[in-house]
């Protein structure tokens, strides 16, 4: 289930990440969705969606970090 636009992202992403981080998430998720469509390309028994989410969050974390005190995502 690739996402067409930011408004299609899950609430947990839209309500927590800054716009730029949402763009990173969207693009990374969609690329991973296509790249890991075959089960043998994924680790263990992970679903296609689970793998795409992991890849997307990993991409976000390369440019952003979550401030432990405020809980907000901040650009590195």
Phi, psi and omega in degrees: 000075178296157182257135181277324183211167183303322180298343180274346182296155177299151179305323182298334177273309183297324184276352185241330185261145172297162184306313181299319178295325176296322178296318177298314180301310183302309182296316181294318179300312184295322177295314180295324179302317180284319185292325185251038182288333180269131183306325182289348178273351181258162177275138176056222181256023183297139177284166178300317180294315180300317179296316180297321177296317179298317179296316182296315179295322178298319178295319178298317184291347175285334182246345184226156172225155180265120178292123184294328182282313184270337182079005181267148177276131185233139178293136179289000000 
